């Protein structure tokens, strides 16, 4: 088992109702697996919202296997006003 911290900003924060979440996940869980968990937890609130992912403050373009202690941020499109 691994422990992952997810920081929540903008639409993700509002959809999940939290600034930060901690997940205990199976070994070999990938970034895509975690995104599916986040989307399921958010219900329909993140439907049609594209998310970029950063792991340990580095943007990821490809699916990677998460490691114990990783900090993950799902970044929605930039909003302005």
KALINRA-V181463 format. One line per field, one symbol per residue. burial: 1 if it has 24 or more other ideal C-beta (glycine too) atoms within 12 Angstrom, else 0. A space follows every 10 residues. Layout:
burial=???
This chain:
burial=0001111110 1100110000 1010100011 1011101110 0100010000 1010100001 0000010001 1111110000 0
